[in-house]
Each structure stands twice: as C-alpha cells, then as structure tokens.
C-alpha cells in the first residue's frame, strides 16, 4: 500500500508552501501558527556530572491498584514478586489526589503539585457555553474557507501545564525513557529523551476510543451507542455471505454536519466475505488494498489504513485497526478504535517523532490510543467478558515487552505506566462484590479476572526486578485504589428537585458523541433560572455571572450558595435501602463534599469546579450526570448500576480508595497526620537525582527511602 504523508515534516510543508503562503494572506492566524512551528531545533541538555555513576530510578505506574487488594493477593500467594519486593523494601498506602481519578491523580503524581497548579481537574472540562469537552487536551479546530480551503490548522495542547519529574530530570542532564506517559499528548520536543504518550492520546477521530460493531443479525439496531460505539447493519440478511460497508475514521470538517448536528467522519470501503462452512469457516476482510482472515473468536493483526480528508490540498490521516469475529452466521464483527499509526501520525505521539516507528520496528504493532483497553464495547454489551480479558492480558504483555526491551538502554530514569489493572477493576468488580446488581452476570470459567490480571502484572514485576543493579531504585506507585459501584446518583436530578436547576424540556439521552462529535441535543436547561449544575465525574459548578454566558449568581453570593448546596446534599440517603443499608454499603450517599477553592492553590484556581463530591462506598455519579443529563420532570435521583463497569473511584471520597507505593528500598510508615500522597512521588524522584524544585514546597515531600549499598 502506498503511504502518503500528512503533517509528515519538511517535505510536505515545501510541497504545499505556495498554497500556504496564499492562504496566509487571507488569515494571519495561519501565518502565526507556522511561525510557532518554525523555531530552531532544540538541543539536548548537557550531561549531568554523575550521569555514569548514579543508580537508575525505575518508576512503574500501575493504574488503579488498591493497597487492600494488593495485600489480599499477596497473602493468597498470587503475587510472589510483589511479596519479595515488599519484604526487601516496603509497601504502604498512597493517598490519591482530590478527585481520585486518573488524569488528575497522574498529573499530581508526575508534577508534585495540586490541580490548581497543574491545570487538570477532570476527564471532562466545562467550557463557557455549558458544553462538556475533553479535560485532558485543549483543541482549537481547523478553519476552512468555502468548506475546503484551510485557513487555520488544528492546534492541540495538553491541559497539563506544570513540569513533570520526567521534564526536570531530563533538563538536569540525565537520560530518560518514559513510556505511555499520561497527559503527554501531543508529545513535546525533548531532544535526547525517549517518550511516548499515554492517557489522553485520542484515536484518529479525536475520541477516547470510538469502535464499530457490524452485524447482519435480524433486528440489529443501528446507530450510536452510549459509550461511543457505532452499530452498522450489514445489508443482505442473516444468511448473506458477502457484505460491502464502510470503515469510519477521523472527522472530516469538509463534509458538513449530520442530521444530529454532529460532525461527519471520513470513510473507506470495507468488504467482508465469509468463506467455508462449519468449523472451517473464516472471514475474509478486504480493506484499503489489503486482505486479512480470521476465524470465529479470532482477531486480525493491526492493519494500516489511510483516510483522505477533502481539503484543498487533500490531506491523509494514517491509522491502524483490527477486527474481531464474534459470529459468522449471522455475521457480527467488532472493530477496534482506529489508532494513530505511530509510523506516520498526524500529531506527535512520541519524542522524537521517529521513536514511535522505532518501537514498531523493534517490537511489532501496538496501540497508540491512550485508553487502549476496550471497555466501551463491554459497557455497551457488545463484547464478552472473556474477549475483554484476553485483550487486557495481550495489552499488558505487549507493554511489558516494550518496557523490558527499552530498559536495556540503561537510561537513568525509566517511567512506564500500565493501565490493565485499572480496567480490570472497573469491568470485573462485580465478580468480587456479591451485592452488586450484576454479580450474577459473570463467566464462571474466568474465576477471579482481577486476580488474573494482577498475577500477570506480578510476573512483569519479577522480570523488571531481575534487571536491577545494586544501586538501582524501583518505585511502584498507583494513582488511586478501588471500591464497588452499585448505585448511580443523578446529581442534576437532585438539583432540579431542590430548585437549583430549572428544565426547559426533557433532556435527550447523552452519549460520548456529545463530547467528541459535537452533537447538540435540544435545549433542556433554562439557564436564566439555573443556579447550579453538575458535569464531569462528581463536580458541581455554580452558574456565576462572568464565568458562564447566562450566569445568574453574583460572584459575591457564590460562596454562600456553595455552602448551602453542600449542607443540603451531604445528608442525602438512599431511600431504596433499609436503615442498616445493604450487603456492606450504607444509606448515606456522601462521605464528603469539598469546596475546592478551600483546598486548592494556584493560577488555575478560577477554572476549578466549585464543589467536589466525595461519594461513600457503593455510590458514584451517574454517566448521564457527567454529560449534563439524567434529569427530567418527576425523575429519580437513584438508579441501580447495571453496566459491567462495576467498580470505580472517580467521584469517591479519596480516603476510601488508597493506592500503593511499593519499593525495593525500605521506607518507614507515613506519619498518622500526613499520609504519603501521590504528589510525593515526584518529590521522591527529584530527591534521588538531587534536583531542587522550590515550587514543590508545601505541595509534596520526598518519601524517605533507605539509600542503596
């Protein structure tokens, strides 16, 4: 297949230079963007004096590992390498950030400062017109003249606005490798370092993981799903054996809007053909000049694809995609999100940009999307538990191979993040919790899938330990822990019921298309009569004048209003449970509600939500609340959680979901009045390299690790 470049460097820029100059005359913003990208290349920092003598610092980030669960599996003999590491060094709880959700906690762990200093508050960010947007990446979309001629290219920037320990160690002259680093996208230039982006890296459509389910099954319901899926009916009936359809990729701004008001996606022809019958039947897939085959239950390898965008001059976006055959008669095929192809990504996903290709050549194909585990098809009931678990384990082992191979370079700092443990806890907590509404909906043959994933990580931990020298330090840290999630709480419904929000009509059902595709439903909130609203994973915003376009709350009254809402909401109880609660959870919904301006400090404080909800065990904000939905006249505040995503932490009180810090160096227990905090990881890494960072004072402290021999 011919590979055509898009944003592929100097050659493409020179080819289009005459047109770009012409366009620049029409729009000076484009010229400004070109100037920003035409700076002289940076140089690698001068080598540190002790570069060859200082011991390595290996930091393994392991998403979602709860200290109680880890101790349980260690005691059960399932994690012998973690046990040996604990006995050699120490294992202690690690307090997550407020709120204890991944983008926020990872940002604090890497920078050593609170959210108002690093700028990341949630997965979702509320913009001025009450629209949920990506909370990890700022996006300025491209502008076009006549629908096709680019006046301004898209500009993307990470929301993380503080230096990470990776940045500081690199600047101090030490060699650095950082794999799947959260909030790195788009990857900045770091000459001399090797970096790849993790959480926050989108697929080619700019989403967290759009997938497609194709089926010829009778009665198959086509259309978008809640969790970003697209269900496509294969025309021809359940007995047909060949189907012509489309694989959808990036949004193409030249195609206009669809009937829902959302942006349209570019597509390329896709053909399925079932060959053979019975147990010998296989599916032949024809796509972009390639052919792949897979049997029942099998996945294809990653296939490279190219999507043409209809601009002038035309642009091409390169991706990779794979297919899983779920049924052959009738045919049902699950398609992964279309990842950026690391060999020719339109935006930088590694530093240097060629590093993604280097990894591909050394280790084979790999996902680049930040949310690499496909939880969304599982939540939409379009994937089986076994299919999801198999994918988790494959992702984990693929990441291990890259880490162990890159550690052979001997860089002084290695930072790598694994996320399969978090996704396993989200998806399979119902296997552990006998009181969960979906506890009975599980595959008994899988046993304890969370233990299976933790055991697989333990094997990786053992292989990493074998590479350590006597002066090397291994630090394993998680961003948060976990608890069960049995009840969804529609917080906006409570705000309606208590007079803080006024409806203009019943809201439509919200999906991830409202975030990523620009779909706008009917006006459902009367903002001229609304004083507060909930959006994101456990945040309440006051509709303050000057902050929001239809604000009605005077800034001088905001603090009192926040106190009022907190006082009324904090005693909320679940009316569907008896006085003693149910199977380990109580009637009380909240353990804490925090005014963030009382606990955050920093220049981004004006962007912070007003209230952060801290749910008690068994409760979480509903999916609909996160997208400004879930309320209607006469609606209910409480709803059982009947989605496979059965464990959580995002809007939980931070004291209920402790993470871990595990090291090969002894470390004392934390003082009772000052637990170890995720921010302390950054301070600990910097202390190892003797790097001073005064702005961390009062924010984080080094964990007192015993020195090496």
C-alpha positions in Angstrom: 0.0 0.0 0.0 1.3 3.4 -0.9 1.9 5.5 2.2 1.1 9.2 1.9 2.2 11.7 4.5 0.0 14.1 6.4 1.8 16.7 8.5 4.8 14.5 7.7 7.6 17.0 8.0 9.6 19.4 5.8 8.9 17.6 2.5 5.1 18.1 2.8 5.5 21.6 4.0 7.6 22.6 1.0 5.2 20.9 -1.4 2.3 23.0 -0.1 4.3 26.1 0.6 2.9 28.2 -2.3 -0.7 27.5 -1.3 0.1 28.1 2.4 1.5 31.5 1.6 -1.6 32.4 -0.4 -3.8 31.2 2.5 -1.7 33.1 5.0 -2.6 36.3 3.1 -6.2 35.5 3.9 -5.7 34.6 7.5 -2.8 35.9 9.6 -3.6 33.3 12.2 -2.3 30.5 10.0 1.0 32.5 9.5 1.3 32.8 13.2 0.9 29.1 13.6 3.6 28.4 11.0 6.0 30.8 12.8 5.4 28.9 16.0 6.3 25.6 14.4 9.4 27.0 12.6 11.6 27.7 15.6 15.2 26.5 15.6 15.6 22.9 16.8 16.3 22.5 20.5 19.4 20.9 21.8 19.7 18.1 24.3 20.8 19.3 27.8 24.4 18.9 28.8 25.1 15.6 30.5 25.0 15.6 34.3 28.3 15.1 36.0 27.2 11.9 37.8 25.4 10.5 34.7 27.5 7.4 34.6 27.6 6.7 38.4 24.2 7.4 39.8 21.9 4.5 40.2 18.9 4.1 37.9 15.4 5.2 39.1 12.7 2.9 37.7 9.2 4.2 38.3 6.4 1.8 37.3 3.0 3.4 37.4 0.3 0.8 37.9 -3.2 2.3 37.4 -5.9 1.6 39.9 -4.1 -0.8 42.3 -5.7 -0.6 45.7 -3.4 -1.3 48.6 -6.0 -3.6 50.3 -6.5 -5.7 47.1 -2.7 -6.0 46.6 -2.2 -7.2 50.2 -5.1 -9.7 49.7 -3.5 -11.2 46.6 0.0 -11.2 48.2 -1.4 -13.0 51.2 -3.1 -15.5 48.9 0.2 -16.4 47.2 -0.9 -14.9 43.8 1.9 -12.2 43.7 5.2 -13.7 44.8 7.3 -11.0 43.2 5.3 -8.2 44.9 5.8 -10.1 48.2 9.5 -10.4 47.7 9.8 -6.7 46.8 7.7 -5.7 49.8 9.9 -7.9 52.1 13.1 -6.4 50.6 11.7 -2.8 50.8 8.2 -1.7 51.9 4.6 -1.4 50.8 2.4 1.5 52.1 -0.9 3.2 51.2 -0.7 6.2 48.9 -3.3 8.9 49.1 -4.8 9.8 45.7 -5.5 13.4 44.5 -8.8 15.1 45.0 -10.7 14.0 43.0 -9.2 10.5 42.8 -9.5 10.0 39.1 -6.7 9.1 36.7 -6.0 12.3 34.7 -6.0 14.3 37.9 -4.0 11.9 40.1 -1.4 11.1 37.4 -0.9 14.8 36.8 -0.3 15.4 40.5 1.9 12.3 40.8 4.1 13.5 37.9 4.3 17.2 38.9 4.2 17.1 42.7 1.6 19.9 42.8 -2.2 20.3 43.2 -4.6 20.6 40.3 -4.9 24.4 40.5 -1.2 24.5 39.8 -1.1 21.9 37.0 -4.4 22.7 35.4 -6.1 19.2 35.2 -9.4 18.8 37.1 -11.3 16.0 35.4 -11.7 13.9 32.3 -14.3 16.5 31.2 -13.9 20.2 31.0 -16.8 22.7 31.0 -16.4 25.5 28.5 -18.3 28.7 28.7 -21.4 27.6 26.8 -22.1 24.7 29.2 -20.7 22.1 26.8 -18.7 19.1 28.0 -15.3 19.0 26.3 -12.1 16.9 26.6 -10.5 17.8 30.0 -7.0 16.5 29.0 -6.3 18.2 25.7 -7.2 21.7 24.5 -8.4 21.6 20.9 -8.6 24.5 18.5 -10.2 23.1 15.5 -9.2 23.9 11.9 -10.9 26.7 10.0 -11.8 26.4 6.3 -12.8 28.8 3.6 -15.5 27.6 1.2 -15.7 24.5 3.3 -12.4 23.1 1.9 -9.5 25.5 1.9 -7.7 25.5 5.2 -7.3 28.9 6.8 -6.0 27.7 10.1 -4.7 24.2 11.0 -5.9 22.4 14.1 -3.9 23.2 17.3 -3.8 20.8 20.2 -2.2 21.3 23.6 -2.1 19.2 26.7 -4.0 20.6 29.6 -1.1 19.6 31.9 0.6 23.0 32.5 3.3 22.1 35.1 6.6 20.5 34.7 6.8 16.7 35.4 9.6 14.9 37.1 10.4 13.5 33.6 10.9 17.1 32.3 13.1 18.1 35.3 15.3 15.0 35.3 15.8 15.4 31.5 16.7 19.1 31.9 19.2 18.2 34.6 21.1 16.2 32.0 20.1 12.6 32.8 19.0 10.1 30.2 15.3 9.4 30.2 12.8 6.9 28.8 9.1 7.4 29.5 6.5 5.0 28.1 2.8 5.7 27.8 3.2 8.9 29.9 -0.2 10.3 30.9 -1.2 13.8 29.6 1.8 13.9 27.3 -0.3 14.3 24.1 0.6 16.0 21.9 4.2 15.0 22.7 6.5 18.0 23.1 10.1 18.1 21.8 12.5 16.7 24.3 15.9 16.3 22.5 17.8 13.4 23.9 14.8 11.8 25.7 12.6 9.0 24.5 8.9 9.5 25.3 5.6 8.0 24.2 2.2 9.4 25.1 -0.4 7.5 27.1 -3.7 8.6 28.8 -5.2 11.5 26.9 -4.0 10.3 23.4 -7.0 10.1 21.2 -7.9 7.8 18.3 -7.9 9.3 14.8 -11.4 10.7 15.4 -10.2 12.6 18.4 -12.2 10.4 20.9 -11.2 8.2 23.8 -12.0 5.1 21.7 -14.7 5.0 19.0 -15.4 1.5 18.0 -17.8 -0.1 15.4 -19.9 -3.2 15.6 -21.1 -4.6 12.2 -23.8 -7.2 12.1 -26.2 -8.9 9.7 -28.3 -10.2 12.5 -32.1 -9.8 12.1 -33.4 -7.0 14.3 -30.0 -5.4 14.8 -30.4 -1.8 15.9 -28.1 0.5 14.0 -26.9 3.9 15.4 -24.6 5.4 18.0 -24.3 3.8 21.5 -23.9 5.5 24.9 -20.2 4.7 25.1 -19.0 5.9 21.7 -19.8 2.8 19.6 -21.3 2.8 16.1 -23.6 -0.1 15.2 -23.7 -0.7 11.5 -26.3 -3.1 9.9 -24.8 -5.2 7.1 -27.3 -5.3 4.3 -28.2 -8.6 2.8 -29.8 -10.5 5.6 -28.5 -13.0 8.2 -27.8 -15.7 5.5 -25.7 -13.5 3.2 -22.0 -14.3 2.9 -20.6 -11.1 1.4 -21.1 -7.5 2.5 -20.0 -4.1 1.3 -19.7 -1.5 4.1 -17.5 1.4 5.4 -14.8 1.8 7.9 -15.1 5.2 9.6 -12.1 7.2 10.7 -11.4 10.9 11.5 -13.9 13.7 11.4 -13.7 15.5 8.1 -14.7 19.1 8.5 -15.3 19.5 4.8 -18.3 17.0 4.9 -20.6 19.3 6.9 -22.9 18.2 9.7 -25.1 15.1 10.0 -28.8 15.1 10.9 -28.0 15.3 14.6 -25.8 18.4 14.2 -22.6 16.4 14.7 -19.6 16.4 12.5 -19.2 13.6 9.9 -16.3 11.1 9.7 -14.3 10.2 6.6 -14.6 6.6 5.5 -13.0 4.0 3.3 -14.6 0.9 1.6 -14.7 -2.3 3.7 -15.7 -5.7 2.5 -16.5 -8.9 4.5 -16.7 -12.3 2.9 -17.5 -15.5 4.8 -15.5 -18.4 3.3 -16.2 -22.1 4.0 -18.8 -23.6 6.4 -19.0 -25.1 9.8 -15.8 -25.2 12.0 -13.7 -24.4 8.9 -15.4 -21.1 8.2 -13.3 -18.0 8.2 -14.0 -14.3 7.5 -12.0 -12.6 4.7 -11.6 -8.9 5.3 -10.7 -6.6 2.4 -9.6 -3.1 3.4 -7.5 -0.4 1.7 -5.8 -2.8 -0.7 -5.2 -5.5 2.0 -6.7 -8.8 2.8 -6.8 -10.4 6.3 -8.6 -13.6 7.5 -9.9 -14.6 11.0 -11.9 -17.4 12.3 -14.6 -17.4 14.9 -13.5 -15.5 18.1 -10.2 -14.5 16.5 -8.7 -11.1 16.0 -6.8 -9.9 12.9 -3.4 -8.3 13.2 -3.4 -4.5 13.1 -4.0 -3.3 9.5 -2.7 0.1 8.3 -5.4 2.3 6.8 -5.4 5.8 5.2 -8.3 8.3 5.2 -8.4 11.1 2.8 -9.7 14.5 4.1 -11.4 16.6 1.5 -9.5 19.8 1.9 -7.5 21.6 -0.8 -4.8 20.4 -0.9 -6.0 17.0 0.1 -4.7 15.6 3.4 -4.3 12.0 4.5 -4.6 10.6 8.0 -2.9 7.2 8.7 -4.2 4.8 11.2 -4.2 1.2 12.3 -7.2 -1.0 13.0 -8.0 -4.6 13.8 -11.2 -6.8 13.7 -12.6 -9.5 16.0 -15.0 -12.1 14.5 -17.8 -12.5 17.1 -20.2 -14.6 14.9 -20.1 -16.0 11.4 -23.7 -16.8 10.9 -25.2 -14.3 11.1 -22.0 -12.3 10.8 -21.0 -10.0 13.7 -17.6 -8.2 13.7 -16.2 -5.9 16.3 -13.8 -3.2 15.1 -11.3 -1.6 17.4 -10.9 2.2 17.5 -8.7 3.4 14.7 -5.4 4.3 16.4 -2.9 6.7 15.0 -0.3 4.8 13.1 2.9 5.5 15.1 4.9 5.4 11.8 3.1 8.4 10.4 1.0 10.1 13.0 -0.6 13.5 12.1 0.2 14.8 15.6 3.3 13.9 17.7 2.7 10.9 19.9 6.3 10.4 20.7 9.5 12.3 21.2 11.5 12.3 19.0 8.6 11.8 16.4 10.5 8.8 14.9 10.6 7.0 18.2 7.1 5.6 17.6 8.4 4.0 14.4 11.5 2.7 16.2 9.3 0.9 18.7 7.1 -0.6 15.9 10.1 -2.0 14.1 11.6 -3.4 17.3 8.5 -4.9 19.0 5.8 -5.0 16.3 2.4 -3.3 16.1 1.0 -1.7 19.2 -1.9 0.6 20.2 -1.3 4.3 20.5 -4.7 5.4 21.8 -4.4 6.4 25.5 -7.4 4.3 26.6 -6.1 1.2 24.9 -8.3 -1.3 26.7 -11.7 -1.6 25.0 -14.0 -1.0 27.9 -16.6 0.8 25.8 -17.8 -2.2 23.8 -18.1 -4.2 27.1 -20.2 -1.4 28.7 -22.5 -1.4 25.6 -22.8 -5.3 25.9 -21.0 -5.6 22.6 -18.1 -7.6 24.0 -17.9 -10.7 26.2 -16.0 -10.8 29.5 -13.6 -13.4 28.1 -12.9 -11.3 24.9 -12.2 -8.3 27.1 -10.0 -10.2 29.5 -8.0 -11.7 26.6 -7.4 -8.3 25.2 -6.3 -6.9 28.6 -3.7 -9.6 29.0 -2.4 -9.1 25.5 -2.1 -5.4 26.1 -0.3 -6.0 29.3 2.3 -8.4 27.8 2.9 -6.1 24.8 3.6 -3.2 27.1 6.0 -5.4 29.2 8.0 -6.4 26.1 8.5 -2.8 25.2 9.4 -1.8 28.7 12.0 -4.6 29.2 13.5 -4.0 25.8 13.9 -0.3 26.3 15.3 -0.7 29.8 18.3 -2.4 28.2 19.4 1.1 27.0 20.4 1.9 30.6 18.7 5.3 30.9 19.0 6.8 34.4 15.2 7.4 34.6 12.7 5.0 33.3 9.0 5.7 33.8 6.3 3.4 32.4 2.6 3.3 33.1 0.4 0.1 32.9 -3.4 0.5 32.9 -4.8 -3.0 32.5 -5.2 -3.3 36.3 -7.5 -0.3 36.4 -9.6 -1.5 33.5 -9.9 -5.0 35.1 -11.2 -3.5 38.4 -13.7 -1.3 36.5 -15.0 -4.2 34.5 -14.8 -7.1 36.9 -15.5 -5.7 40.4 -19.0 -7.4 40.1 -17.2 -10.7 40.3 -15.9 -9.8 43.8 -19.0 -8.0 45.1 -21.8 -10.4 45.8 -24.1 -7.4 46.5 -23.6 -5.9 43.1 -26.7 -5.9 40.7 -24.7 -7.7 38.0 -22.9 -10.1 40.3 -24.9 -13.0 38.7 -23.9 -11.8 35.2 -20.4 -13.3 35.0 -18.5 -16.0 33.3 -17.7 -18.6 36.0 -14.9 -20.1 33.8 -12.9 -16.9 34.3 -12.7 -17.3 38.1 -11.4 -14.0 39.5 -10.4 -12.0 36.5 -8.9 -9.2 38.6 -6.6 -11.7 40.3 -5.6 -13.0 36.8 -4.6 -9.5 35.7 -2.8 -8.7 38.9 -0.9 -12.0 38.7 0.2 -11.2 35.1 1.5 -7.8 36.3 3.3 -9.6 39.1 5.2 -11.6 36.5 6.2 -8.4 34.8 7.4 -7.0 38.2 9.6 -10.1 38.6 11.2 -9.6 35.2 11.9 -5.9 36.0 13.5 -6.8 39.3 15.9 -9.2 37.6 17.3 -6.3 35.6 18.1 -4.1 38.7 21.6 -3.4 39.8 22.6 -2.9 43.5 22.4 0.9 43.1 19.1 0.9 41.2 15.8 2.0 42.9 12.5 0.6 41.8 9.4 2.6 42.8 5.9 1.2 42.0 3.0 3.6 42.5 -0.7 3.7 41.7 -2.8 6.7 41.2 -5.8 5.5 43.3 -7.5 2.4 44.6 -11.0 1.0 44.0 -14.4 0.2 45.5 -17.6 -1.3 44.3 -20.2 0.8 42.4 -23.8 -0.4 42.9 -25.8 2.8 42.7 -25.7 5.6 40.1 -26.7 9.0 41.5 -28.3 11.5 39.1 -27.0 14.7 40.8 -28.6 17.0 38.3 -32.0 15.5 39.1 -31.4 16.4 42.8 -30.5 19.9 41.7 -33.8 20.1 39.8 -35.8 18.7 42.7 -34.3 21.2 45.1 -34.8 24.3 43.0 -31.2 24.9 41.9 -31.8 23.9 38.2 -34.8 24.6 36.0 -35.6 22.5 33.0 -36.7 23.9 29.6 -37.7 20.4 28.5 -36.8 16.8 29.0 -33.1 16.3 28.0 -32.2 13.7 25.4 -30.1 10.7 26.3 -26.5 11.8 26.3 -23.7 9.8 24.7 -20.0 10.3 24.1 -20.9 11.8 20.8 -21.9 14.9 22.7 -18.3 15.3 23.7 -16.4 14.2 20.7 -18.7 14.6 17.7 -20.1 18.0 18.6 -23.7 16.6 18.7 -26.0 19.1 20.4 -29.3 18.0 21.8 -32.4 20.2 22.3 -32.2 23.0 24.9 -33.1 21.2 28.1 -32.0 23.6 30.8 -33.3 27.1 31.4 -30.1 28.8 32.2 -31.8 32.0 33.1 -33.3 30.2 36.1 -30.5 27.8 37.0 -28.0 28.5 39.8 -26.0 25.3 39.7 -25.4 22.3 37.5 -23.3 19.1 37.6 -21.0 17.9 34.9 -18.0 15.7 34.9 -17.2 12.9 37.4 -18.5 14.4 40.6 -18.2 18.1 40.1 -20.8 20.9 40.7 -20.5 24.3 39.1 -22.3 27.4 40.1 -23.8 29.4 37.3 -21.8 32.6 38.1 -22.1 35.8 36.2 -18.9 36.4 34.2 -17.9 32.8 34.2 -20.8 31.4 32.1 -22.7 33.2 29.4 -26.1 33.0 31.1 -24.8 33.2 34.7 -27.3 34.5 37.3 -25.3 34.0 40.5 -23.5 37.2 41.7 -19.8 36.4 42.4 -20.3 37.8 45.9 -23.1 35.2 46.6 -21.2 32.2 45.2 -19.5 31.1 48.4 -22.8 31.2 50.4 -24.6 29.2 47.7 -21.9 26.6 47.7 -22.2 26.2 51.4 -26.0 25.9 51.1 -25.9 23.2 48.4 -23.2 21.3 50.4 -25.2 21.4 53.6 -28.4 20.1 51.9 -26.7 17.5 49.8 -24.3 16.0 52.3 -27.0 14.2 54.4 -28.6 12.6 51.3 -29.7 9.0 51.9 -30.7 6.2 49.5 -34.4 5.6 50.1 -34.3 2.1 48.5 -32.1 0.7 51.3 -33.2 -0.2 54.8 -31.9 1.6 57.9 -29.0 -0.9 58.1 -28.0 -0.5 54.4 -27.4 -3.5 52.1 -24.6 -6.0 52.0 -21.8 -3.8 53.2 -23.0 -0.4 52.0 -25.0 2.2 53.9 -27.8 4.5 53.2 -25.5 7.6 53.4 -24.6 8.6 49.9 -21.7 11.0 50.6 -18.7 10.9 52.9 -17.5 14.4 51.9 -18.3 17.4 49.8 -15.4 19.8 49.3 -15.3 23.4 48.2 -12.2 23.2 46.0 -11.3 26.8 46.5 -10.7 26.0 50.1 -8.1 23.3 49.4 -6.5 24.2 46.0 -3.9 26.9 45.4 -2.6 28.1 42.1 -3.1 30.1 39.0 -5.7 27.8 37.5 -8.0 28.1 40.5 -10.6 30.2 38.6 -11.1 27.2 36.3 -11.8 24.7 39.1 -15.2 23.3 39.8 -17.0 24.8 42.8 -17.8 21.6 44.6 -16.2 18.1 44.5 -18.5 15.3 45.6 -16.9 12.5 47.7 -19.2 9.5 47.5 -19.4 6.8 50.1 -18.8 3.2 49.3 -21.1 1.7 46.7 -22.1 5.1 45.1 -20.9 7.1 42.1 -22.2 10.0 40.0 -24.2 8.7 37.0 -22.9 8.5 33.5 -25.7 10.9 32.4 -24.8 13.5 35.1 -21.2 13.5 33.8 -22.6 14.8 30.4 -25.2 17.1 31.9 -28.1 14.6 31.5 -30.1 12.3 33.6 -32.8 14.7 34.8 -36.4 15.1 33.8 -39.7 16.2 35.4 -40.5 13.6 38.1 -37.3 11.7 37.5 -35.4 9.6 40.1 -32.2 10.5 41.8 -31.1 6.9 42.3 -30.6 4.1 39.7 -29.0 0.7 40.1 -25.8 0.3 38.2 -26.5 -2.4 35.7 -23.4 -1.8 33.5 -20.4 -4.1 33.5 -18.3 -1.1 34.7 -19.0 -2.2 38.2 -16.0 -0.8 40.3 -14.9 2.8 40.5 -13.1 5.6 42.3 -13.6 8.7 40.2 -16.0 10.6 42.5 -15.3 8.6 45.6 -14.0 10.2 48.8 -10.3 10.0 48.4 -9.8 8.3 51.8 -11.8 5.2 50.6 -9.6 4.4 47.6 -6.0 4.3 48.7 -3.4 3.5 46.1 0.1 1.9 46.7 3.7 2.9 46.9 6.0 -0.2 46.8 9.8 -0.1 46.6 12.9 -2.2 46.8 14.2 0.4 49.3 12.9 0.2 52.9 10.7 3.2 53.9 9.0 3.9 57.2 5.2 4.1 57.5 3.9 7.6 57.0 3.0 9.8 60.0 -0.6 9.4 61.1 -1.4 13.0 60.3 0.4 13.1 57.0 -0.1 10.0 54.8 2.1 9.5 51.7 0.4 11.3 48.8 0.6 10.8 45.0 2.4 14.2 44.8 5.2 12.8 46.9 6.3 10.5 44.0 7.6 13.5 42.0 9.4 14.8 45.0 11.0 11.4 45.7 12.2 11.0 42.1 13.7 14.5 42.2 15.4 13.8 45.5 17.1 10.7 44.0 18.7 12.9 41.4 19.5 15.8 43.8 17.2 18.2 41.8 15.8 21.2 43.7 12.3 22.3 42.9 11.2 25.1 45.4 7.7 25.3 44.0 7.0 21.8 45.4 7.4 23.1 49.0 4.1 22.8 50.8 2.8 20.6 48.0 4.9 17.4 48.2 7.7 15.8 50.2 10.2 13.1 49.3 9.4 9.7 50.7 12.3 8.7 52.9 13.7 5.7 51.0 16.7 4.0 52.5 19.8 4.5 50.4 21.4 1.8 48.3 24.5 -0.1 49.3 
